[in-house]
Amino acid sequence: MTQYEVKLRLFLFGALVGLVFLVLVFQTWYLQAVRGEEYRMLADQNRFREVILEAPRGVMYDRNGSLLVRNRPTYNLVVIPAYLPEERTARMRVLARLAEWLDMPLTTRRGPGDAMAVRLSGPFPSGRSGAPWDRPAGDGIGGMGILPPKGILDMVEEASLLAPYQPIVLKEDLDATLAARITEESVNLPGVQIEIRPLRDYLTGSLTAHVIGYTGAILPALIAEYEAKGYAANDLVGLAGLELQYEEVLRSFKGRETIEVDVSGRKLRTVGEPVLPRPGNNLKLTLDTELQRVVVRALERGIRNTERRAGVAIAMDPRNGQILAMASLPGFDNNLFIGGISTRDYMALVQDKRRPLINHAIAGLYPPGSTYKIIPALGALEEGVVTPNTIIIDEGVLWVPNQFFPDNPELAQPFYCWNRQGHGPVNFIRAIAVSCDVYFYYISGGYAPSGFQGLGVDRLIYYAELFGMGQPTGIDLPGEAAGLVPTPKWKRINYAETWVTGDTYNMGIGQGFVLTTPLQILNAYAAIANGGLLYKPYLVQEILDADGRVIEQRQPQVVRNLLDYVSPENLALVQQGLRAVTQLGGTAEDLDVPGIPVAGKTGTAEFCDNYPKCLDKDGRVKTSHAWFVAYAPADNPEIAVIVFVYGGGEGSLVAAPIVAEILRAYFGQPNEQDQVEATPTPLPPGPPPAGAAFTGHFLGGNRWGGSDIAVTGFVLDRRGMPVPGVTVNLIADLDGLDWEDPVTAQATSGANGQFDFTRLDKTVSRAWRLELADYAITEPLRFEIEEGYHYWVELRGTW
């Protein structure tokens, strides 16, 4: 090789080295200068993650400070796809373990040959869900049906394409034991985390469900509206009741923090200053929980023997418009909506013809019957149609001549009194006391043959609206109905007919086209009771911050003062008539509230919702609603109560006894019916029957001064009677849930059903459980112990 060739090769080699060096320099410059920011962001995405900090929603208390709604911590299993193992086998191993623990399919993808096998004729039983109309239609392969739920792998792969660093929730409201197990094994489960989130807990359940309402996912049609207010699409919001009405007050504001994570997605440290979450404000209601229990129990007993078994009961303080109790039956348990209601439960509620999801106290529209008569009564006095001493003869029927053939008695239209024999001579006070229909026909529509001039439809409408009929009361609940005060124009538009005298007669006794809510009638009577002030009813009296400080005190709001339109003397005459209703000779003379003067009004309103079965053999309507409204004490009212029983019949026979029971309880008088039902039926002596089962209840714990740890429990039957001779095993949960753990101690229930374990050893285990040696426990009773505590439990039989 010549010297020239050597130099040439050295030159080429040097040029190659220089070129490579230039390429490396250029690449380094390109990666750092041109794409440095991009790669820095990608690296930060791997290292840093923004975490949402949840805050609890505001809670609710009753007027006495008893907690009605609280938040309980729930454990959600979330997966961050980007932090799952990259190697497919390892990833599948993690997801398969989750599928086993959660009892969920790993995948629901199907091949072409599986198409026909998976088609469903009805809704797919997917457990918790939204409303049926929000579900996807079709089976994904062109046929009819519903898509089955996605498998874990399907959910992860879909999220990996859209937002790999965003956590996806695989399972909500995990059992605490399973959540603890997953947390313990998190080192072997990269990308899997347990997220703690507050969830609603309605302590009074169906007792107050219509008032409190419930929360749920934002409806798809409203997502944009809520997002504009700062909500996330997956937030829970109020959907009914006070939860909806006071959403802006109860809602919490989330915090945020940026954390640094390791390769498995586990937190290493917090970066920068977090934005702290802010809990929602709390509500103190006007409701009295104990009175609410009385009202619901009395209403349940009162509707027990009716065909529809539906009704409403409301108690109000007439001095300020505060709602003390409100019940609408049938009801529902709002705890069913926590985390999403199941399809089966939801369909059972919406298919019930009695519409249990609707609060009929404010949204049910019914003919008010004779409870409406205070309106023409006060109007007739004020307009001079009658005086207190005006006498009208009631013969049981009023014949109205045909306007085109007034001299032909065969064409005259009869309008009957509820008492077909008639009440004879009736003055103002007696007309209210005996609820004389003929008297109110006269004062409402007049009687042409005798020249008697009644109020007429226009003045009748005026006084109805003065009492708040035909318009919402303004109570702080969503979904209130306005009711209907019919007018001649309304009838012409809806029926293409002219208003006639008979329409005015029917309107005067609360029949015909008139429709009201129970709350509207109660509010009108509260105005009579308090001397003329028509209040806006309300349920929230205070808004509190998270520390319990009052930030807003709600004040009573007067809609109008009736004394600006009527004289106090005329109002007092109506009060006298209502007092006479519950005295000798009145329609509610048998009202039993010893020692308490009560004023009120019965109502029996005809209706027909099942034609022609609602007619008797003579073609008259035989079905009717039962009403009774009252206030007490009559001379200084502090409570007003209304009861409406759907299809209950006579108001004096069905609704009045329910009101009497509520008033007796309010004034501290014993209820014989409660005492009868509270007397337990004695059980035959001996052990529980074969196959009996028990349910465990943890009642709580308290410090008892020493360092020892003890458990006291009671074995009871379904009615709360003691069950002696039952052997109870105390077991230490040494390694979590393991049914092979040995029995640590035994005790036998005594004559009063009591058993005791003393001196539990915390060093053996902090987690313990109770079992029965010879019987099954449907709900295992587990608890954790702390030094110096005495725990109380109950094992109640199901037979």
C-alpha positions in Angstrom: 0.0 0.0 0.0 1.4 3.3 -1.0 1.9 6.3 1.2 -0.9 8.1 -0.8 -3.4 5.3 -0.1 -2.6 5.4 3.6 -3.2 9.2 3.8 -6.4 8.8 1.8 -7.8 6.2 4.1 -6.8 8.2 7.2 -8.5 11.3 5.7 -11.7 9.3 4.9 -11.7 7.8 8.3 -11.2 11.2 9.9 -14.0 12.7 7.8 -16.3 9.8 8.8 -15.5 10.4 12.5 -16.1 14.1 12.0 -19.3 13.5 10.2 -20.6 11.2 13.0 -19.5 13.8 15.6 -21.4 16.5 13.7 -24.5 14.3 13.5 -24.3 13.6 17.2 -23.9 17.3 17.9 -26.8 18.2 15.7 -29.0 15.5 17.2 -28.1 16.7 20.7 -28.9 20.3 19.7 -32.1 19.1 18.0 -33.3 17.1 21.0 -32.4 19.8 23.5 -33.1 23.0 21.7 -35.8 22.1 19.2 -37.7 19.3 20.9 -36.4 19.8 24.4 -39.7 21.3 25.7 -41.7 18.5 24.2 -39.6 15.8 25.8 -39.4 17.6 29.1 -43.2 17.6 29.1 -43.3 13.9 28.4 -40.9 13.3 31.2 -42.9 15.4 33.5 -46.0 13.4 32.6 -44.1 10.3 33.7 -42.9 11.9 36.9 -45.7 14.3 37.9 -49.4 13.9 38.2 -52.2 16.2 39.2 -54.4 14.7 41.9 -57.9 15.9 42.6 -58.6 16.4 46.4 -62.2 15.6 47.2 -64.1 17.5 49.8 -67.3 16.4 51.6 -70.7 17.7 50.5 -72.7 19.6 53.0 -74.8 17.6 55.5 -78.3 18.2 56.9 -79.7 18.4 60.4 -83.3 18.6 61.7 -84.5 21.4 63.9 -83.2 19.7 67.0 -79.7 19.1 65.6 -80.2 15.4 64.8 -78.1 14.4 61.7 -80.2 13.4 58.7 -77.6 13.3 55.9 -73.9 12.6 56.3 -71.0 11.6 54.1 -69.3 8.2 54.5 -65.9 7.3 53.0 -66.1 4.9 50.1 -63.2 3.0 48.5 -63.0 3.1 44.7 -60.6 0.9 42.7 -58.9 3.0 40.0 -56.3 2.1 37.4 -53.9 4.5 35.6 -53.2 2.7 32.3 -49.8 4.4 31.7 -48.4 2.9 35.0 -49.5 -0.7 34.3 -46.6 -3.0 33.2 -45.6 -2.5 29.6 -44.9 -6.2 29.1 -48.3 -7.8 28.1 -48.0 -10.9 30.2 -47.3 -8.9 33.3 -50.1 -6.5 32.5 -52.6 -9.4 31.9 -51.5 -10.9 35.2 -52.4 -7.7 37.1 -55.7 -7.3 35.4 -56.6 -11.0 35.8 -56.1 -10.6 39.6 -58.4 -7.6 39.6 -61.0 -9.4 37.6 -60.9 -12.3 40.1 -61.2 -10.0 43.2 -64.0 -7.8 41.7 -65.9 -10.7 40.1 -65.8 -8.9 36.8 -65.1 -10.3 33.3 -61.6 -9.7 32.0 -63.1 -9.0 28.5 -66.5 -9.1 26.9 -65.2 -8.9 23.3 -66.7 -11.5 21.0 -65.8 -13.2 17.8 -68.1 -13.4 14.8 -69.2 -16.8 15.8 -70.5 -15.6 19.1 -72.8 -13.0 17.7 -76.1 -14.8 18.0 -75.3 -16.3 21.4 -75.1 -13.0 23.2 -78.2 -11.2 21.9 -80.6 -10.3 24.6 -84.3 -9.7 24.4 -84.4 -7.3 27.3 -82.3 -5.0 29.4 -79.0 -6.4 30.3 -78.8 -7.0 34.1 -75.9 -4.8 34.7 -76.6 -3.9 38.3 -76.0 -0.3 39.2 -76.8 2.1 36.3 -78.3 5.3 35.2 -81.7 5.7 33.8 -82.7 3.1 31.2 -83.1 5.7 28.5 -79.5 6.7 28.9 -78.2 3.2 28.0 -76.8 2.3 24.6 -79.3 0.6 22.3 -78.2 -2.2 20.1 -75.8 -5.1 20.8 -72.9 -3.7 18.9 -73.2 -6.2 16.0 -76.2 -4.7 14.2 -78.9 -6.5 16.2 -81.4 -5.4 18.8 -80.6 -5.6 22.5 -78.3 -3.9 25.0 -74.5 -3.9 25.1 -73.2 -6.0 28.0 -70.8 -4.2 30.4 -67.2 -3.9 29.3 -64.5 -6.1 30.8 -61.5 -4.7 32.7 -59.1 -5.2 29.8 -61.6 -3.4 27.4 -61.9 -0.4 29.7 -58.1 -0.2 30.2 -57.3 -0.4 26.5 -59.9 2.2 25.6 -58.5 4.6 28.2 -55.0 3.9 27.1 -55.8 5.4 23.7 -57.7 8.4 25.0 -56.0 9.5 28.3 -53.4 7.0 29.5 -52.5 9.1 32.6 -56.0 9.7 33.7 -57.3 7.3 36.4 -60.3 5.2 35.4 -62.7 3.8 38.1 -63.1 0.0 37.8 -65.3 -0.5 40.9 -67.0 1.9 43.2 -67.8 1.4 46.9 -65.5 -1.5 47.5 -65.8 -3.6 50.7 -63.4 -2.2 53.2 -61.7 -5.6 53.7 -61.1 -6.0 49.9 -59.8 -2.4 49.8 -57.3 -3.1 52.6 -56.2 -6.3 50.8 -55.6 -4.5 47.5 -53.7 -1.7 49.4 -51.5 -4.3 51.1 -50.6 -5.8 47.7 -50.2 -2.5 45.9 -46.4 -3.1 45.5 -47.2 -6.0 43.2 -50.0 -4.1 41.4 -48.4 -1.1 39.6 -50.9 1.4 38.2 -53.6 0.1 40.7 -54.7 2.4 43.5 -57.5 2.8 46.1 -59.2 6.2 45.9 -61.2 7.3 49.0 -64.2 9.4 48.1 -67.1 10.7 50.2 -70.5 9.2 49.4 -74.0 10.2 50.7 -75.6 8.3 53.6 -79.2 9.1 54.3 -79.7 8.1 57.9 -83.5 8.5 57.9 -84.0 6.8 54.5 -87.6 6.6 53.4 -88.8 8.6 56.4 -87.6 11.8 54.8 -86.7 10.8 51.2 -89.2 13.1 49.5 -88.0 16.1 51.4 -84.2 15.4 51.3 -84.1 13.9 47.8 -80.9 12.2 46.5 -77.8 12.8 44.5 -76.6 11.1 41.3 -74.6 11.5 38.1 -75.2 14.7 36.0 -77.8 14.0 33.3 -76.2 13.9 29.8 -78.4 16.8 28.6 -77.1 19.0 31.4 -73.4 18.2 31.4 -72.5 21.4 29.4 -74.6 23.5 31.8 -72.9 22.1 34.9 -69.4 22.2 33.4 -69.9 25.9 32.8 -70.4 26.2 36.6 -67.1 24.4 37.3 -68.3 20.8 37.7 -66.6 17.8 36.1 -68.7 15.5 34.0 -68.5 12.6 36.5 -69.4 14.7 39.6 -72.4 13.8 41.7 -75.1 16.5 42.0 -78.5 16.8 43.6 -81.2 15.3 41.5 -84.3 15.7 43.8 -85.6 17.4 46.9 -83.4 19.6 49.0 -80.3 18.0 47.5 -81.3 19.6 44.2 -82.9 22.8 45.6 -79.8 23.7 47.6 -77.1 22.3 45.2 -75.2 25.6 45.1 -75.1 25.6 48.9 -74.3 22.0 49.6 -71.7 21.5 46.8 -68.1 21.2 47.8 -65.1 22.6 45.9 -62.3 20.3 44.9 -58.7 20.9 45.7 -55.7 19.9 43.6 -52.1 18.9 44.2 -49.2 18.0 42.0 -47.3 14.9 43.1 -44.2 13.1 41.9 -44.6 9.4 41.3 -42.4 6.4 40.8 -42.5 4.1 37.8 -45.5 2.3 39.4 -47.5 5.4 39.8 -47.1 5.5 43.6 -46.7 8.9 45.3 -43.2 10.0 46.3 -43.8 13.6 47.3 -46.0 16.7 46.8 -44.6 19.3 44.4 -45.5 23.0 45.1 -48.4 24.3 47.1 -51.6 22.3 46.8 -55.0 24.0 46.3 -56.9 22.9 49.4 -60.5 21.6 48.9 -63.4 23.4 50.5 -66.3 21.4 52.0 -69.9 22.4 51.3 -72.2 24.3 53.7 -74.6 22.5 55.9 -78.4 22.9 56.2 -80.5 23.0 59.4 -84.0 22.1 58.6 -87.4 23.0 60.2 -88.3 19.3 60.2 -88.8 17.6 63.6 -87.6 14.0 63.0 -89.6 12.5 65.9 -92.8 14.2 64.7 -92.0 13.0 61.2 -91.9 9.4 62.5 -95.3 10.0 64.2 -96.8 11.4 61.0 -95.6 8.6 58.8 -96.7 5.9 61.3 -100.1 7.5 61.7 -100.5 7.8 57.9 -99.4 4.3 57.3 -102.0 3.0 59.7 -104.7 5.2 58.2 -104.2 4.1 54.6 -103.7 0.4 55.5 -107.3 -0.6 54.6 -107.7 1.6 51.6 -107.5 0.2 48.1 -104.7 2.5 46.8 -102.8 2.8 50.1 -101.6 6.3 49.2 -101.8 9.6 51.0 -100.2 12.8 52.3 -99.7 14.3 55.7 -98.1 17.7 56.5 -97.6 19.5 59.7 -96.8 23.2 59.7 -96.2 25.9 62.3 -98.9 28.5 61.3 -97.0 31.3 63.1 -94.1 31.4 60.6 -94.7 28.9 57.7 -92.1 26.3 58.9 -92.7 22.7 57.8 -92.5 20.5 60.9 -93.2 17.2 59.0 -94.1 16.2 55.5 -95.0 12.7 54.4 -96.1 11.3 51.0 -96.9 7.6 50.8 -96.0 5.3 49.2 -92.4 6.5 49.5 -89.0 5.2 48.6 -85.6 4.7 50.2 -83.2 7.4 48.8 -80.3 5.2 49.8 -81.1 3.1 46.7 -79.7 6.0 44.6 -76.3 6.1 46.4 -73.7 5.2 43.7 -76.4 4.6 41.1 -79.7 2.7 41.5 -80.0 -0.8 40.1 -82.2 -1.4 37.1 -84.5 -3.7 39.0 -85.1 -1.2 41.8 -85.6 1.7 39.4 -88.1 -0.1 37.2 -90.0 -1.2 40.3 -90.4 2.5 41.3 -91.3 4.0 37.9 -93.8 1.2 37.1 -95.7 1.6 40.4 -98.9 3.4 39.4 -98.9 5.3 42.7 -95.7 7.1 41.6 -93.7 6.8 44.8 -90.9 9.0 43.4 -93.2 12.0 43.4 -93.7 14.1 46.5 -97.5 14.3 46.3 -97.6 16.8 49.1 -96.4 19.5 46.7 -96.9 17.9 43.3 -100.1 15.9 43.6 -103.1 17.7 42.2 -106.5 16.7 43.6 -110.0 18.1 44.0 -110.0 19.6 47.5 -113.7 19.0 48.3 -115.2 20.8 51.3 -111.8 22.0 52.6 -112.2 24.6 49.8 -115.3 26.1 51.4 -113.4 28.6 53.5 -112.8 30.6 50.3 -116.5 31.3 49.3 -117.3 31.6 53.0 -114.9 34.4 53.6 -115.7 36.0 50.2 -119.4 35.9 50.8 -119.1 37.7 54.1 -116.7 40.3 52.7 -118.9 41.0 49.7 -122.1 41.2 51.7 -123.6 38.2 49.9 -124.6 36.9 53.4 -124.4 38.0 57.0 -123.7 35.7 59.9 -127.4 35.4 60.5 -128.5 34.8 56.9 -130.7 31.6 56.8 -130.8 29.3 53.8 -133.1 26.3 53.8 -131.3 23.1 52.8 -133.8 20.4 51.6 -131.0 18.1 50.4 -131.2 19.2 46.7 -131.2 22.4 44.7 -133.0 22.3 41.4 -131.5 24.7 38.8 -133.9 25.5 36.0 -132.8 24.9 32.4 -131.8 28.3 31.0 -133.5 27.6 27.7 -136.7 26.0 29.2 -137.0 27.5 32.7 -140.6 26.5 33.1 -140.1 22.8 32.4 -139.2 21.2 35.8 -138.3 17.9 34.1 -135.3 19.6 32.5 -134.1 21.2 35.7 -130.6 20.1 36.9 -130.4 18.7 40.5 -127.4 19.7 42.7 -127.4 17.5 45.8 -126.1 18.1 49.3 -123.9 15.3 50.7 -126.8 14.8 53.2 -129.7 13.9 50.9 -132.2 14.5 53.7 -131.0 18.1 54.0 -129.9 20.2 57.0 -132.9 22.4 57.2 -132.4 26.1 58.1 -128.7 26.8 58.1 -126.8 30.0 59.0 -123.1 30.8 58.3 -121.5 29.1 61.3 -123.7 26.0 61.0 -123.1 25.8 57.3 -119.3 25.4 57.9 -119.9 23.1 60.9 -122.0 20.6 59.0 -120.4 21.4 55.6 -123.8 22.1 53.9 -123.3 21.9 50.2 -126.6 23.7 49.3 -125.6 26.7 51.4 -122.4 27.0 49.5 -124.2 26.5 46.2 -126.2 29.6 47.1 -123.4 31.8 48.2 -121.1 30.8 45.3 -123.4 30.9 42.3 -126.6 32.3 43.6 -130.1 31.0 42.9 -132.1 32.7 40.2 -135.6 31.4 41.1 -135.4 33.0 44.6 -133.4 36.1 43.4 -130.5 35.3 45.6 -127.2 36.8 44.2 -124.1 34.7 44.9 -120.4 35.7 44.5 -120.2 34.6 40.9 -117.3 33.1 39.2 -115.1 36.2 38.9 -115.3 37.1 42.6 -114.9 33.4 43.5 -111.7 33.3 41.4 -110.5 36.5 43.2 -110.7 35.1 46.7 -109.3 31.8 45.6 -106.2 33.5 44.3 -106.1 35.6 47.5 -105.6 32.4 49.4 -102.8 31.3 47.0 -104.8 28.8 44.9 -103.7 28.4 41.3 -100.0 29.3 42.1 -97.1 27.6 43.8 -96.7 28.4 47.5 -93.0 29.0 46.9 -91.7 26.3 49.3 -88.0 25.6 48.9 -88.5 22.3 47.1 -88.3 21.6 43.4 -91.2 20.3 41.4 -94.1 22.1 43.1 -97.3 22.2 41.1 -99.4 25.4 40.8 -102.8 23.8 40.9 -105.8 25.0 38.9 -108.3 27.8 39.5 -110.6 27.4 36.5 -111.9 30.4 34.6 -114.5 30.8 31.8 -111.7 31.5 29.4 -109.8 28.3 30.5 -112.9 26.2 30.0 -113.6 27.6 26.6 -110.0 27.0 25.5 -109.8 23.4 26.9 -113.4 22.2 26.5 -114.8 24.6 23.9 -117.8 25.1 26.2 -119.4 28.1 28.0 -119.1 28.5 31.7 -122.5 27.7 33.4 -123.9 28.2 36.9 -123.3 24.5 37.7 -119.5 25.1 37.2 -119.7 27.9 39.8 -121.6 25.6 42.2 -119.0 22.8 41.8 -116.2 25.3 42.2 -117.7 26.6 45.5 -117.6 23.2 47.1 -114.1 22.3 45.8 -115.3 20.0 43.0 -115.5 20.3 39.2 -112.3 21.6 37.6 -110.7 22.8 40.8 -107.3 21.2 41.6 -105.0 21.9 44.5 -102.0 20.4 46.3 -102.3 19.4 49.9 -99.7 22.1 50.8 -101.8 24.8 49.2 -104.8 23.9 51.3 -102.8 23.7 54.5 -101.2 27.0 53.9 -104.6 28.7 53.4 -105.8 27.3 56.7 -102.6 28.4 58.4 -103.4 31.9 57.3 -106.9 31.6 58.9 -105.3 30.2 62.1 -102.7 33.0 62.6 -105.1 35.8 61.9 -104.5 36.5 58.2 -100.8 36.1 57.3 -100.2 34.0 54.3 -96.6 32.7 54.6 -94.3 31.2 52.1 -93.7 27.7 53.6 -90.1 26.7 54.0 -87.9 23.8 55.1 -84.4 25.3 55.7 -84.1 27.7 58.6 -80.3 28.0 58.8 -77.3 27.6 56.5 -74.1 26.7 58.4 -70.5 26.5 57.3 -68.3 23.5 57.8 -67.5 24.6 61.3 -71.1 24.9 62.4 -71.2 28.7 62.3 -74.5 30.3 61.0 -73.8 32.1 57.8 -77.5 32.7 56.9 -80.6 32.7 59.0 -83.8 32.2 57.0 -86.6 34.5 58.1 -90.4 33.9 57.6 -91.7 35.5 54.4 -95.2 36.9 54.3 -96.8 36.6 50.8 -99.7 38.7 51.8 -101.8 39.9 54.7 -105.4 38.9 54.2 -106.5 41.7 56.5 -105.5 44.1 53.8 -108.4 42.6 51.8 -110.9 41.3 54.4 -112.1 42.5 57.7 -110.8 40.9 61.0 -114.5 40.4 62.0 -115.2 38.3 59.0 -112.0 36.3 59.4 -113.0 35.6 63.0 -116.4 34.3 61.9 -114.7 31.8 59.6 -112.5 30.7 62.6 -115.7 30.2 64.7 -117.2 28.0 61.9 -114.0 25.9 61.8 -114.1 25.5 65.6 -117.7 24.4 65.4 -116.7 21.6 63.0 -115.0 19.6 65.9 -117.8 20.4 68.4 -121.1 18.7 69.0 -123.1 18.5 65.7 -120.0 19.2 63.5 -118.8 16.8 60.9 -115.7 16.0 63.0 -117.4 16.0 66.5 -115.7 12.7 67.3 -112.2 14.1 67.0 -110.3 12.8 70.0 -107.7 15.2 71.3 -108.5 15.5 75.0 -108.1 18.9 76.6 -107.0 20.6 73.4 -109.4 22.8 71.4 -109.1 22.0 67.8 -110.5 23.9 64.7 -110.7 22.1 61.4 -112.6 21.1 58.3 -113.5 17.8 56.8 -113.5 17.1 53.0 -114.8 14.3 50.9 -113.9 14.9 47.2 -115.5 12.8 44.5 -113.2 11.6 41.7 -113.2 9.0 39.0 -110.0 7.5 37.6 -111.4 4.1 36.6 -114.5 4.8 34.5 -117.1 3.2 34.7 -116.1 1.2 37.8 -116.2 4.4 39.8 -119.9 4.8 39.2 -122.7 3.2 41.3 -125.8 1.6 39.9 -127.5 5.0 39.6 -124.6 6.5 37.6 -123.3 8.6 40.5 -119.6 8.7 41.4 -119.0 6.5 44.4 -115.2 7.0 44.8 -113.9 9.9 46.9 -110.7 11.2 48.5 -110.6 11.8 52.2 -109.4 15.2 53.5 -109.1 16.7 57.0 -107.2 19.9 57.9 -107.0 21.3 61.4 -105.0 23.6 63.7 -104.6 23.6 67.4 -105.0 25.0 70.0 -107.9 26.8 68.3 -107.5 29.9 70.4 -103.7 30.2 70.1 -102.6 27.9 67.2 -99.0 26.5 67.1 -99.5 23.6 64.7 -101.6 23.0 61.6 -102.0 19.6 60.1 -103.5 18.3 56.9 -104.1 14.7 55.9 -105.2 13.5 52.4 -106.0 9.8 51.7 -106.3 8.9 48.1 -109.6 7.1 47.6 -110.1 7.0 51.3 -113.8 7.8 51.3 -115.3 10.0 54.1 -112.9 12.6 55.5 -114.4 12.5 58.9 -114.0 8.7 59.1 -110.6 8.2 57.5 -108.5 11.4 57.5 -109.7 13.0 60.8 -108.5 10.1 63.0 -105.1 10.4 61.5 -104.9 14.1 62.3 -106.1 13.4 65.8 -103.3 10.8 66.3 -100.7 13.4 65.1 -102.1 16.1 67.4 -102.1 13.8 70.4 -98.5 12.9 69.8 -97.5 16.6 69.3 -99.2 17.6 72.6 -97.7 14.6 74.5 -100.8 12.5 74.9 -100.6 8.7 74.8 -101.7 6.9 71.7 -103.6 3.6 72.4 -102.7 2.2 69.0 -99.0 2.7 69.7 -99.3 0.9 73.0 -101.2 -2.0 71.4 -98.7 -2.4 68.6 -95.7 -2.0 71.0 -96.9 -4.9 73.2 -94.9 -7.9 72.0 -96.5 -11.3 71.5 -94.9 -13.6 74.0 -92.7 -16.3 72.5 -92.9 -19.9 73.4 -90.0 -21.0 75.7 -87.1 -22.9 74.2 -84.2 -22.4 71.7 -84.6 -20.8 68.3 -86.3 -22.9 65.6 -84.1 -25.1 63.4 -82.6 -23.2 60.5 -83.0 -19.8 62.2 -80.6 -17.1 61.1 -79.4 -14.0 62.8 -78.1 -10.6 61.5 -75.3 -8.8 63.4 -75.4 -5.1 64.2 -72.6 -3.1 65.7 -74.2 -0.6 68.1 -71.1 1.4 69.0 -68.5 1.7 71.7 -67.5 4.0 74.6 -64.6 4.5 77.0 -65.2 3.0 80.4 -62.3 4.3 82.3 -59.9 1.3 82.5 -57.4 -0.2 80.1 -59.4 -3.4 79.5 -61.3 -4.1 76.4 -64.8 -5.7 76.6 -67.7 -6.7 74.4 -71.4 -6.9 75.6 -74.0 -8.2 73.2 -77.7 -9.2 73.1 -79.3 -12.1 71.2 -82.9 -11.1 70.2 -85.6 -12.3 68.0 -87.2 -10.3 65.2 -89.5 -8.5 67.7 -86.7 -7.6 70.0 -87.4 -10.3 72.7 -84.4 -11.9 74.4 -83.3 -15.4 73.2 -81.5 -17.3 75.9 -79.2 -20.3 75.5 -77.4 -19.3 72.3 -73.7 -19.9 72.1 -71.6 -17.1 70.8 -68.0 -17.5 69.5 -65.4 -14.8 69.7 -62.7 -15.1 67.0 -59.6 -13.2 66.3 -59.1 -12.3 62.6 -55.4 -13.0 62.6 -54.8 -12.7 58.9 -57.8 -10.9 57.5 -60.9 -12.7 56.6 -60.2 -16.4 57.3 -63.1 -18.7 58.4 -60.5 -21.2 59.7 -59.4 -19.0 62.6 -59.7 -20.8 65.9 -62.3 -19.8 68.5 -60.8 -17.6 71.2 -63.6 -17.6 73.7 -67.3 -18.7 74.0 -70.2 -17.2 75.9 -73.9 -18.2 76.2 -76.8 -15.7 76.2 -78.6 -15.5 79.5 -82.3 -15.1 80.4 -82.3 -11.5 79.1 -80.4 -12.5 75.9 -77.1 -10.9 77.2 -73.6 -12.2 76.7 -70.2 -10.7 77.7 -66.6 -11.0 76.7 -64.0 -9.3 78.9 -60.4 -8.5 78.6 -59.9 -8.9 74.8 -56.1 -9.0 74.1 -55.1 -6.3 71.6 -51.7 -7.9 71.2 -53.3 -11.0 69.7 -55.3 -9.1 67.1 -57.0 -5.7 66.5 -59.6 -7.2 64.3 -62.2 -9.6 65.8 -65.5 -11.1 64.8 -68.5 -12.9 66.4 -70.1 -16.0 65.2 -72.8 -18.3 66.5 -71.9 -21.9 67.2 -75.2 -23.4 66.0 -76.8 -20.8 63.8 -76.0 -18.8 60.7 -75.2 -15.0 60.7 -76.3 -13.4 57.4 -74.3 -10.3 58.1 -70.9 -11.3 59.7 -70.2 -9.0 62.7 -66.6 -7.7 62.5 -65.0 -4.9 64.5 -61.6 -3.4 65.5 -60.7 -2.8 69.1 -59.0 0.0 70.9 -57.6 -0.1 74.4 -60.0 1.1 77.1 -63.2 0.7 75.1 -66.4 -1.2 75.8 -68.2 -2.3 72.7 -71.9 -3.1 72.3 -73.4 -5.5 69.7 -76.7 -7.1 68.8 -77.6 -10.4 67.1 -81.2 -10.2 65.9 -83.1 -13.2 64.6 -85.0 -13.2 61.4 -87.8 -15.4 62.5 
